[in-house]
Amino acid sequence: MSAPNSEEAIARALRALPAAPDAWVTAAKELPLLRDRLDELVARAEADAAFRKQVLADLERAVAEAGLAPDPTTLALLQARLGGGSPG
């Protein structure tokens, strides 16, 4: 019998878990793109004061133009990274 923390025991325990919900899988696949697009927006806003002002004035539009869904979480992430006022 294998030890409770052996690789085999861990593998058995993982196989016994239910599959992750589809929404979790989709979100995990989308996170790298979201992070990259937000990084690009923030970098551009940090380099261009006029663009930063435009982004802060209309976060939803900036996020949509970056090809992202302007959902509350994405808007809050961008807002926090830019250090502006409250979103929406």
C-alpha positions in Angstrom: 0.0 0.0 0.0 1.3 3.5 -0.9 1.8 6.3 1.6 -1.1 8.7 1.9 0.9 11.5 0.3 2.6 9.5 -2.4 2.2 10.6 -6.1 -0.1 7.6 -6.7 -2.4 8.5 -3.8 -2.5 12.1 -4.9 -3.3 11.0 -8.5 -6.1 8.8 -7.2 -7.6 11.6 -5.2 -7.4 14.0 -8.1 -9.1 11.5 -10.4 -11.9 11.1 -7.9 -12.8 14.8 -8.0 -15.6 16.0 -10.2 -14.7 17.9 -13.4 -14.3 21.6 -13.1 -17.4 23.5 -14.1 -17.3 24.7 -17.7 -17.4 28.3 -16.7 -14.2 27.8 -14.6 -12.4 26.2 -17.5 -13.5 29.0 -19.8 -12.4 31.7 -17.4 -9.0 30.0 -16.9 -8.4 30.0 -20.6 -9.4 33.7 -21.0 -7.3 35.0 -18.1 -4.0 35.3 -20.0 -5.6 37.3 -22.8 -7.4 39.6 -20.2 -4.1 40.1 -18.4 -2.2 40.9 -21.6 -4.9 43.4 -22.9 -5.1 45.1 -19.5 -1.3 45.3 -19.4 -1.3 47.0 -22.8 -4.0 49.5 -21.8 -2.2 50.4 -18.6 1.2 50.8 -20.3 -0.3 53.0 -23.0 -2.2 55.1 -20.4 1.0 55.5 -18.3 2.9 56.7 -21.4 0.2 59.0 -22.8 -1.5 61.4 -20.4 -4.3 62.3 -22.9 -5.1 58.6 -23.4 -5.1 58.0 -19.7 -7.6 60.8 -19.2 -9.7 59.3 -22.0 -9.6 55.8 -20.5 -10.5 57.1 -17.0 -13.4 59.1 -18.5 -14.9 56.1 -20.1 -13.6 52.8 -18.8 -16.3 50.7 -20.5 -15.4 52.1 -23.9 -11.7 51.6 -23.4 -12.2 48.0 -22.3 -14.5 47.3 -25.2 -12.1 48.9 -27.7 -9.4 46.6 -26.3 -11.5 43.6 -27.3 -12.6 42.7 -23.8 -16.0 42.5 -22.2 -16.6 45.5 -20.0 -17.9 43.5 -17.0 -17.6 44.9 -13.5 -14.6 42.8 -12.6 -12.6 43.9 -15.6 -13.5 47.5 -15.0 -12.5 47.3 -11.4 -9.2 45.7 -12.3 -8.4 48.5 -14.8 -9.6 51.1 -12.4 -7.4 49.8 -9.6 -4.3 49.6 -11.9 -4.8 53.2 -13.1 -5.6 54.5 -9.7 -8.6 56.6 -10.9 -11.9 57.3 -9.2 -14.7 54.7 -8.8 -15.8 52.9 -12.0 -19.1 53.6 -13.7 
